């Protein structure tokens, strides 16, 4: 259902039966990995105009892995990672 680069790739699906006998398929909850357990191999200092897709393309060779930066940097909203010029972003191995 999801590509291997998706944050939802290994997440199981579940079914819920409504009172009107309709079946709703949904993804189970995704638990974030502890950022302390991920090995940091690089740091990136945010510059004017930086975008997460370009950063992950540069460091991880895949622009769709922006969510990985969110996980390692404990960010709920991707845009907050590049909002502050000079912020140090941790980059980890996948």
Buried (B, 14 or more C-beta within 10 A) or exposed (E): EEEEBEBEEEBEEEEEEEEEEEEEEEEEEEEEEEEEEBEEEEEBEBEEEBBBEEBBBEBBEBBBBBBBBBBBBEBEEBEEBBEEEEBEBBBBEE
